[in-house]
Amino acid sequence: MPQITYVQPDGERRSIAVDAGATVMLTAVANGVPGIVAECGGAAMCATCHVYLDEASQPFVPPVSEVENEMLESAAAGRRANSRLGCQIAVPAGVDEIVVHIPSHQV
């Protein structure tokens, strides 16, 4: 079963087993992962599920869409080359793990 690993700003790691297709944002909210606010509920309209996608996980997810790119410009924590919206990252079939780093703040 694949998993999503969330890395907090202090380095604490939490891995959650998921089914393929689970999103980083919905999994975080359902499991009480701190640091994912998700104000818009996954509509790519608020940037409060901003994460930094681990380099090893980047090949497994589609590139940033135009809408996601625009929303990332308003992320509260600094945008980086590996910035993504957690609501837009779904774990694809055949992938063992997606690792995301949570920014120090979302709002």
MODELLER restraints for C-alpha pairs under 7 A, 6 or more apart:
rsr = mdl.restraints
at = mdl.atoms
rsr.add(forms.Gaussian(group=physical.xy_distance, feature=features.Distance(at['CA:1:A'], at['CA:17:A']), mean=6.33, stdev=0.5))
rsr.add(forms.Gaussian(group=physical.xy_distance, feature=features.Distance(at['CA:1:A'], at['CA:18:A']), mean=6.58, stdev=0.5))
rsr.add(forms.Gaussian(group=physical.xy_distance, feature=features.Distance(at['CA:1:A'], at['CA:19:A']), mean=6.63, stdev=0.5))
rsr.add(forms.Gaussian(group=physical.xy_distance, feature=features.Distance(at['CA:1:A'], at['CA:96:A']), mean=6.94, stdev=0.5))
rsr.add(forms.Gaussian(group=physical.xy_distance, feature=features.Distance(at['CA:2:A'], at['CA:17:A']), mean=5.81, stdev=0.5))
rsr.add(forms.Gaussian(group=physical.xy_distance, feature=features.Distance(at['CA:2:A'], at['CA:18:A']), mean=5.68, stdev=0.5))
rsr.add(forms.Gaussian(group=physical.xy_distance, feature=features.Distance(at['CA:2:A'], at['CA:19:A']), mean=6.48, stdev=0.5))
rsr.add(forms.Gaussian(group=physical.xy_distance, feature=features.Distance(at['CA:2:A'], at['CA:20:A']), mean=6.85, stdev=0.5))
rsr.add(forms.Gaussian(group=physical.xy_distance, feature=features.Distance(at['CA:2:A'], at['CA:95:A']), mean=6.23, stdev=0.5))
rsr.add(forms.Gaussian(group=physical.xy_distance, feature=features.Distance(at['CA:2:A'], at['CA:96:A']), mean=4.37, stdev=0.5))
rsr.add(forms.Gaussian(group=physical.xy_distance, feature=features.Distance(at['CA:2:A'], at['CA:97:A']), mean=5.46, stdev=0.5))
rsr.add(forms.Gaussian(group=physical.xy_distance, feature=features.Distance(at['CA:3:A'], at['CA:15:A']), mean=6.23, stdev=0.5))
rsr.add(forms.Gaussian(group=physical.xy_distance, feature=features.Distance(at['CA:3:A'], at['CA:16:A']), mean=5.26, stdev=0.5))
rsr.add(forms.Gaussian(group=physical.xy_distance, feature=features.Distance(at['CA:3:A'], at['CA:17:A']), mean=4.20, stdev=0.5))
rsr.add(forms.Gaussian(group=physical.xy_distance, feature=features.Distance(at['CA:3:A'], at['CA:18:A']), mean=5.31, stdev=0.5))
rsr.add(forms.Gaussian(group=physical.xy_distance, feature=features.Distance(at['CA:3:A'], at['CA:96:A']), mean=6.28, stdev=0.5))
rsr.add(forms.Gaussian(group=physical.xy_distance, feature=features.Distance(at['CA:3:A'], at['CA:97:A']), mean=4.82, stdev=0.5))
rsr.add(forms.Gaussian(group=physical.xy_distance, feature=features.Distance(at['CA:3:A'], at['CA:98:A']), mean=6.53, stdev=0.5))
rsr.add(forms.Gaussian(group=physical.xy_distance, feature=features.Distance(at['CA:4:A'], at['CA:15:A']), mean=5.55, stdev=0.5))
rsr.add(forms.Gaussian(group=physical.xy_distance, feature=features.Distance(at['CA:4:A'], at['CA:16:A']), mean=5.39, stdev=0.5))
rsr.add(forms.Gaussian(group=physical.xy_distance, feature=features.Distance(at['CA:4:A'], at['CA:17:A']), mean=6.60, stdev=0.5))
rsr.add(forms.Gaussian(group=physical.xy_distance, feature=features.Distance(at['CA:4:A'], at['CA:24:A']), mean=6.96, stdev=0.5))
rsr.add(forms.Gaussian(group=physical.xy_distance, feature=features.Distance(at['CA:4:A'], at['CA:97:A']), mean=5.62, stdev=0.5))
rsr.add(forms.Gaussian(group=physical.xy_distance, feature=features.Distance(at['CA:4:A'], at['CA:98:A']), mean=4.89, stdev=0.5))
rsr.add(forms.Gaussian(group=physical.xy_distance, feature=features.Distance(at['CA:4:A'], at['CA:99:A']), mean=5.86, stdev=0.5))
rsr.add(forms.Gaussian(group=physical.xy_distance, feature=features.Distance(at['CA:5:A'], at['CA:13:A']), mean=6.58, stdev=0.5))
rsr.add(forms.Gaussian(group=physical.xy_distance, feature=features.Distance(at['CA:5:A'], at['CA:14:A']), mean=5.49, stdev=0.5))
rsr.add(forms.Gaussian(group=physical.xy_distance, feature=features.Distance(at['CA:5:A'], at['CA:15:A']), mean=4.11, stdev=0.5))
rsr.add(forms.Gaussian(group=physical.xy_distance, feature=features.Distance(at['CA:5:A'], at['CA:16:A']), mean=6.39, stdev=0.5))
rsr.add(forms.Gaussian(group=physical.xy_distance, feature=features.Distance(at['CA:5:A'], at['CA:98:A']), mean=6.22, stdev=0.5))
rsr.add(forms.Gaussian(group=physical.xy_distance, feature=features.Distance(at['CA:5:A'], at['CA:99:A']), mean=4.68, stdev=0.5))
rsr.add(forms.Gaussian(group=physical.xy_distance, feature=features.Distance(at['CA:5:A'], at['CA:100:A']), mean=6.30, stdev=0.5))
rsr.add(forms.Gaussian(group=physical.xy_distance, feature=features.Distance(at['CA:6:A'], at['CA:13:A']), mean=5.63, stdev=0.5))
rsr.add(forms.Gaussian(group=physical.xy_distance, feature=features.Distance(at['CA:6:A'], at['CA:14:A']), mean=5.28, stdev=0.5))
rsr.add(forms.Gaussian(group=physical.xy_distance, feature=features.Distance(at['CA:6:A'], at['CA:15:A']), mean=6.31, stdev=0.5))
rsr.add(forms.Gaussian(group=physical.xy_distance, feature=features.Distance(at['CA:6:A'], at['CA:99:A']), mean=6.10, stdev=0.5))
rsr.add(forms.Gaussian(group=physical.xy_distance, feature=features.Distance(at['CA:6:A'], at['CA:100:A']), mean=5.21, stdev=0.5))
rsr.add(forms.Gaussian(group=physical.xy_distance, feature=features.Distance(at['CA:6:A'], at['CA:101:A']), mean=5.89, stdev=0.5))
rsr.add(forms.Gaussian(group=physical.xy_distance, feature=features.Distance(at['CA:6:A'], at['CA:102:A']), mean=6.84, stdev=0.5))
rsr.add(forms.Gaussian(group=physical.xy_distance, feature=features.Distance(at['CA:7:A'], at['CA:13:A']), mean=4.52, stdev=0.5))
rsr.add(forms.Gaussian(group=physical.xy_distance, feature=features.Distance(at['CA:7:A'], at['CA:14:A']), mean=6.64, stdev=0.5))
rsr.add(forms.Gaussian(group=physical.xy_distance, feature=features.Distance(at['CA:7:A'], at['CA:100:A']), mean=6.16, stdev=0.5))
rsr.add(forms.Gaussian(group=physical.xy_distance, feature=features.Distance(at['CA:7:A'], at['CA:101:A']), mean=4.58, stdev=0.5))
rsr.add(forms.Gaussian(group=physical.xy_distance, feature=features.Distance(at['CA:7:A'], at['CA:102:A']), mean=6.00, stdev=0.5))
rsr.add(forms.Gaussian(group=physical.xy_distance, feature=features.Distance(at['CA:8:A'], at['CA:101:A']), mean=6.15, stdev=0.5))
rsr.add(forms.Gaussian(group=physical.xy_distance, feature=features.Distance(at['CA:8:A'], at['CA:102:A']), mean=5.29, stdev=0.5))
rsr.add(forms.Gaussian(group=physical.xy_distance, feature=features.Distance(at['CA:9:A'], at['CA:102:A']), mean=6.16, stdev=0.5))
rsr.add(forms.Gaussian(group=physical.xy_distance, feature=features.Distance(at['CA:9:A'], at['CA:103:A']), mean=6.21, stdev=0.5))
rsr.add(forms.Gaussian(group=physical.xy_distance, feature=features.Distance(at['CA:9:A'], at['CA:104:A']), mean=5.71, stdev=0.5))
rsr.add(forms.Gaussian(group=physical.xy_distance, feature=features.Distance(at['CA:20:A'], at['CA:91:A']), mean=5.24, stdev=0.5))
rsr.add(forms.Gaussian(group=physical.xy_distance, feature=features.Distance(at['CA:20:A'], at['CA:92:A']), mean=5.41, stdev=0.5))
rsr.add(forms.Gaussian(group=physical.xy_distance, feature=features.Distance(at['CA:20:A'], at['CA:93:A']), mean=4.99, stdev=0.5))
rsr.add(forms.Gaussian(group=physical.xy_distance, feature=features.Distance(at['CA:21:A'], at['CA:90:A']), mean=5.04, stdev=0.5))
rsr.add(forms.Gaussian(group=physical.xy_distance, feature=features.Distance(at['CA:21:A'], at['CA:91:A']), mean=5.00, stdev=0.5))
rsr.add(forms.Gaussian(group=physical.xy_distance, feature=features.Distance(at['CA:21:A'], at['CA:92:A']), mean=5.76, stdev=0.5))
rsr.add(forms.Gaussian(group=physical.xy_distance, feature=features.Distance(at['CA:22:A'], at['CA:90:A']), mean=5.26, stdev=0.5))
rsr.add(forms.Gaussian(group=physical.xy_distance, feature=features.Distance(at['CA:22:A'], at['CA:91:A']), mean=5.62, stdev=0.5))
rsr.add(forms.Gaussian(group=physical.xy_distance, feature=features.Distance(at['CA:23:A'], at['CA:86:A']), mean=6.71, stdev=0.5))
rsr.add(forms.Gaussian(group=physical.xy_distance, feature=features.Distance(at['CA:23:A'], at['CA:87:A']), mean=5.92, stdev=0.5))
rsr.add(forms.Gaussian(group=physical.xy_distance, feature=features.Distance(at['CA:23:A'], at['CA:88:A']), mean=6.98, stdev=0.5))
rsr.add(forms.Gaussian(group=physical.xy_distance, feature=features.Distance(at['CA:23:A'], at['CA:89:A']), mean=5.43, stdev=0.5))
rsr.add(forms.Gaussian(group=physical.xy_distance, feature=features.Distance(at['CA:23:A'], at['CA:90:A']), mean=4.16, stdev=0.5))
rsr.add(forms.Gaussian(group=physical.xy_distance, feature=features.Distance(at['CA:23:A'], at['CA:91:A']), mean=6.31, stdev=0.5))
rsr.add(forms.Gaussian(group=physical.xy_distance, feature=features.Distance(at['CA:24:A'], at['CA:86:A']), mean=4.74, stdev=0.5))
rsr.add(forms.Gaussian(group=physical.xy_distance, feature=features.Distance(at['CA:24:A'], at['CA:87:A']), mean=6.15, stdev=0.5))
rsr.add(forms.Gaussian(group=physical.xy_distance, feature=features.Distance(at['CA:24:A'], at['CA:89:A']), mean=5.84, stdev=0.5))
rsr.add(forms.Gaussian(group=physical.xy_distance, feature=features.Distance(at['CA:24:A'], at['CA:90:A']), mean=6.45, stdev=0.5))
rsr.add(forms.Gaussian(group=physical.xy_distance, feature=features.Distance(at['CA:25:A'], at['CA:36:A']), mean=6.90, stdev=0.5))
rsr.add(forms.Gaussian(group=physical.xy_distance, feature=features.Distance(at['CA:25:A'], at['CA:38:A']), mean=6.93, stdev=0.5))
rsr.add(forms.Gaussian(group=physical.xy_distance, feature=features.Distance(at['CA:25:A'], at['CA:49:A']), mean=6.13, stdev=0.5))
rsr.add(forms.Gaussian(group=physical.xy_distance, feature=features.Distance(at['CA:25:A'], at['CA:86:A']), mean=4.56, stdev=0.5))
rsr.add(forms.Gaussian(group=physical.xy_distance, feature=features.Distance(at['CA:25:A'], at['CA:87:A']), mean=4.76, stdev=0.5))
rsr.add(forms.Gaussian(group=physical.xy_distance, feature=features.Distance(at['CA:26:A'], at['CA:87:A']), mean=6.94, stdev=0.5))
rsr.add(forms.Gaussian(group=physical.xy_distance, feature=features.Distance(at['CA:28:A'], at['CA:36:A']), mean=6.60, stdev=0.5))
rsr.add(forms.Gaussian(group=physical.xy_distance, feature=features.Distance(at['CA:29:A'], at['CA:36:A']), mean=6.93, stdev=0.5))
rsr.add(forms.Gaussian(group=physical.xy_distance, feature=features.Distance(at['CA:35:A'], at['CA:102:A']), mean=6.34, stdev=0.5))
rsr.add(forms.Gaussian(group=physical.xy_distance, feature=features.Distance(at['CA:35:A'], at['CA:105:A']), mean=6.79, stdev=0.5))
rsr.add(forms.Gaussian(group=physical.xy_distance, feature=features.Distance(at['CA:35:A'], at['CA:106:A']), mean=6.98, stdev=0.5))
rsr.add(forms.Gaussian(group=physical.xy_distance, feature=features.Distance(at['CA:36:A'], at['CA:48:A']), mean=6.50, stdev=0.5))
rsr.add(forms.Gaussian(group=physical.xy_distance, feature=features.Distance(at['CA:36:A'], at['CA:49:A']), mean=4.98, stdev=0.5))
rsr.add(forms.Gaussian(group=physical.xy_distance, feature=features.Distance(at['CA:37:A'], at['CA:48:A']), mean=5.28, stdev=0.5))
rsr.add(forms.Gaussian(group=physical.xy_distance, feature=features.Distance(at['CA:37:A'], at['CA:49:A']), mean=5.90, stdev=0.5))
rsr.add(forms.Gaussian(group=physical.xy_distance, feature=features.Distance(at['CA:37:A'], at['CA:106:A']), mean=6.85, stdev=0.5))
rsr.add(forms.Gaussian(group=physical.xy_distance, feature=features.Distance(at['CA:38:A'], at['CA:48:A']), mean=5.12, stdev=0.5))
rsr.add(forms.Gaussian(group=physical.xy_distance, feature=features.Distance(at['CA:38:A'], at['CA:49:A']), mean=5.12, stdev=0.5))
rsr.add(forms.Gaussian(group=physical.xy_distance, feature=features.Distance(at['CA:39:A'], at['CA:46:A']), mean=6.50, stdev=0.5))
rsr.add(forms.Gaussian(group=physical.xy_distance, feature=features.Distance(at['CA:39:A'], at['CA:48:A']), mean=6.28, stdev=0.5))
rsr.add(forms.Gaussian(group=physical.xy_distance, feature=features.Distance(at['CA:40:A'], at['CA:46:A']), mean=5.87, stdev=0.5))
rsr.add(forms.Gaussian(group=physical.xy_distance, feature=features.Distance(at['CA:42:A'], at['CA:87:A']), mean=4.93, stdev=0.5))
rsr.add(forms.Gaussian(group=physical.xy_distance, feature=features.Distance(at['CA:44:A'], at['CA:68:A']), mean=6.33, stdev=0.5))
rsr.add(forms.Gaussian(group=physical.xy_distance, feature=features.Distance(at['CA:44:A'], at['CA:71:A']), mean=6.96, stdev=0.5))
rsr.add(forms.Gaussian(group=physical.xy_distance, feature=features.Distance(at['CA:44:A'], at['CA:87:A']), mean=6.65, stdev=0.5))
rsr.add(forms.Gaussian(group=physical.xy_distance, feature=features.Distance(at['CA:45:A'], at['CA:71:A']), mean=6.55, stdev=0.5))
rsr.add(forms.Gaussian(group=physical.xy_distance, feature=features.Distance(at['CA:46:A'], at['CA:71:A']), mean=6.69, stdev=0.5))
rsr.add(forms.Gaussian(group=physical.xy_distance, feature=features.Distance(at['CA:47:A'], at['CA:71:A']), mean=5.75, stdev=0.5))
rsr.add(forms.Gaussian(group=physical.xy_distance, feature=features.Distance(at['CA:47:A'], at['CA:72:A']), mean=6.05, stdev=0.5))
rsr.add(forms.Gaussian(group=physical.xy_distance, feature=features.Distance(at['CA:47:A'], at['CA:74:A']), mean=6.70, stdev=0.5))
rsr.add(forms.Gaussian(group=physical.xy_distance, feature=features.Distance(at['CA:47:A'], at['CA:75:A']), mean=5.28, stdev=0.5))
rsr.add(forms.Gaussian(group=physical.xy_distance, feature=features.Distance(at['CA:47:A'], at['CA:85:A']), mean=6.32, stdev=0.5))
rsr.add(forms.Gaussian(group=physical.xy_distance, feature=features.Distance(at['CA:48:A'], at['CA:75:A']), mean=6.97, stdev=0.5))
rsr.add(forms.Gaussian(group=physical.xy_distance, feature=features.Distance(at['CA:48:A'], at['CA:106:A']), mean=5.07, stdev=0.5))
rsr.add(forms.Gaussian(group=physical.xy_distance, feature=features.Distance(at['CA:48:A'], at['CA:107:A']), mean=6.71, stdev=0.5))
rsr.add(forms.Gaussian(group=physical.xy_distance, feature=features.Distance(at['CA:49:A'], at['CA:85:A']), mean=5.48, stdev=0.5))
rsr.add(forms.Gaussian(group=physical.xy_distance, feature=features.Distance(at['CA:49:A'], at['CA:86:A']), mean=5.14, stdev=0.5))
rsr.add(forms.Gaussian(group=physical.xy_distance, feature=features.Distance(at['CA:49:A'], at['CA:87:A']), mean=6.68, stdev=0.5))
rsr.add(forms.Gaussian(group=physical.xy_distance, feature=features.Distance(at['CA:50:A'], at['CA:75:A']), mean=6.67, stdev=0.5))
rsr.add(forms.Gaussian(group=physical.xy_distance, feature=features.Distance(at['CA:50:A'], at['CA:83:A']), mean=6.81, stdev=0.5))
rsr.add(forms.Gaussian(group=physical.xy_distance, feature=features.Distance(at['CA:50:A'], at['CA:84:A']), mean=5.76, stdev=0.5))
rsr.add(forms.Gaussian(group=physical.xy_distance, feature=features.Distance(at['CA:50:A'], at['CA:85:A']), mean=4.57, stdev=0.5))
rsr.add(forms.Gaussian(group=physical.xy_distance, feature=features.Distance(at['CA:50:A'], at['CA:86:A']), mean=5.94, stdev=0.5))
rsr.add(forms.Gaussian(group=physical.xy_distance, feature=features.Distance(at['CA:50:A'], at['CA:106:A']), mean=6.95, stdev=0.5))
rsr.add(forms.Gaussian(group=physical.xy_distance, feature=features.Distance(at['CA:51:A'], at['CA:83:A']), mean=5.79, stdev=0.5))
rsr.add(forms.Gaussian(group=physical.xy_distance, feature=features.Distance(at['CA:51:A'], at['CA:84:A']), mean=5.46, stdev=0.5))
rsr.add(forms.Gaussian(group=physical.xy_distance, feature=features.Distance(at['CA:51:A'], at['CA:85:A']), mean=6.07, stdev=0.5))
rsr.add(forms.Gaussian(group=physical.xy_distance, feature=features.Distance(at['CA:51:A'], at['CA:86:A']), mean=6.15, stdev=0.5))
rsr.add(forms.Gaussian(group=physical.xy_distance, feature=features.Distance(at['CA:51:A'], at['CA:100:A']), mean=6.05, stdev=0.5))
rsr.add(forms.Gaussian(group=physical.xy_distance, feature=features.Distance(at['CA:51:A'], at['CA:101:A']), mean=5.68, stdev=0.5))
rsr.add(forms.Gaussian(group=physical.xy_distance, feature=features.Distance(at['CA:51:A'], at['CA:102:A']), mean=5.00, stdev=0.5))
rsr.add(forms.Gaussian(group=physical.xy_distance, feature=features.Distance(at['CA:51:A'], at['CA:103:A']), mean=6.16, stdev=0.5))
rsr.add(forms.Gaussian(group=physical.xy_distance, feature=features.Distance(at['CA:52:A'], at['CA:82:A']), mean=5.32, stdev=0.5))
rsr.add(forms.Gaussian(group=physical.xy_distance, feature=features.Distance(at['CA:52:A'], at['CA:83:A']), mean=4.56, stdev=0.5))
rsr.add(forms.Gaussian(group=physical.xy_distance, feature=features.Distance(at['CA:52:A'], at['CA:84:A']), mean=6.09, stdev=0.5))
rsr.add(forms.Gaussian(group=physical.xy_distance, feature=features.Distance(at['CA:52:A'], at['CA:100:A']), mean=5.56, stdev=0.5))
rsr.add(forms.Gaussian(group=physical.xy_distance, feature=features.Distance(at['CA:52:A'], at['CA:101:A']), mean=4.92, stdev=0.5))
rsr.add(forms.Gaussian(group=physical.xy_distance, feature=features.Distance(at['CA:52:A'], at['CA:102:A']), mean=6.38, stdev=0.5))
rsr.add(forms.Gaussian(group=physical.xy_distance, feature=features.Distance(at['CA:53:A'], at['CA:82:A']), mean=5.37, stdev=0.5))
rsr.add(forms.Gaussian(group=physical.xy_distance, feature=features.Distance(at['CA:53:A'], at['CA:83:A']), mean=6.26, stdev=0.5))
rsr.add(forms.Gaussian(group=physical.xy_distance, feature=features.Distance(at['CA:53:A'], at['CA:84:A']), mean=6.51, stdev=0.5))
rsr.add(forms.Gaussian(group=physical.xy_distance, feature=features.Distance(at['CA:53:A'], at['CA:99:A']), mean=6.42, stdev=0.5))
rsr.add(forms.Gaussian(group=physical.xy_distance, feature=features.Distance(at['CA:53:A'], at['CA:100:A']), mean=4.63, stdev=0.5))
rsr.add(forms.Gaussian(group=physical.xy_distance, feature=features.Distance(at['CA:53:A'], at['CA:101:A']), mean=6.37, stdev=0.5))
rsr.add(forms.Gaussian(group=physical.xy_distance, feature=features.Distance(at['CA:54:A'], at['CA:99:A']), mean=5.40, stdev=0.5))
rsr.add(forms.Gaussian(group=physical.xy_distance, feature=features.Distance(at['CA:54:A'], at['CA:100:A']), mean=5.43, stdev=0.5))
rsr.add(forms.Gaussian(group=physical.xy_distance, feature=features.Distance(at['CA:54:A'], at['CA:101:A']), mean=6.83, stdev=0.5))
rsr.add(forms.Gaussian(group=physical.xy_distance, feature=features.Distance(at['CA:57:A'], at['CA:98:A']), mean=5.37, stdev=0.5))
rsr.add(forms.Gaussian(group=physical.xy_distance, feature=features.Distance(at['CA:57:A'], at['CA:99:A']), mean=6.18, stdev=0.5))
rsr.add(forms.Gaussian(group=physical.xy_distance, feature=features.Distance(at['CA:61:A'], at['CA:89:A']), mean=6.65, stdev=0.5))
rsr.add(forms.Gaussian(group=physical.xy_distance, feature=features.Distance(at['CA:68:A'], at['CA:85:A']), mean=6.80, stdev=0.5))
rsr.add(forms.Gaussian(group=physical.xy_distance, feature=features.Distance(at['CA:72:A'], at['CA:79:A']), mean=6.78, stdev=0.5))
rsr.add(forms.Gaussian(group=physical.xy_distance, feature=features.Distance(at['CA:75:A'], at['CA:106:A']), mean=6.94, stdev=0.5))
rsr.add(forms.Gaussian(group=physical.xy_distance, feature=features.Distance(at['CA:76:A'], at['CA:105:A']), mean=6.70, stdev=0.5))
rsr.add(forms.Gaussian(group=physical.xy_distance, feature=features.Distance(at['CA:76:A'], at['CA:106:A']), mean=5.26, stdev=0.5))
rsr.add(forms.Gaussian(group=physical.xy_distance, feature=features.Distance(at['CA:76:A'], at['CA:107:A']), mean=5.36, stdev=0.5))
rsr.add(forms.Gaussian(group=physical.xy_distance, feature=features.Distance(at['CA:77:A'], at['CA:103:A']), mean=6.21, stdev=0.5))
rsr.add(forms.Gaussian(group=physical.xy_distance, feature=features.Distance(at['CA:77:A'], at['CA:104:A']), mean=6.84, stdev=0.5))
rsr.add(forms.Gaussian(group=physical.xy_distance, feature=features.Distance(at['CA:77:A'], at['CA:105:A']), mean=5.88, stdev=0.5))
rsr.add(forms.Gaussian(group=physical.xy_distance, feature=features.Distance(at['CA:77:A'], at['CA:106:A']), mean=6.24, stdev=0.5))
rsr.add(forms.Gaussian(group=physical.xy_distance, feature=features.Distance(at['CA:91:A'], at['CA:98:A']), mean=6.84, stdev=0.5))
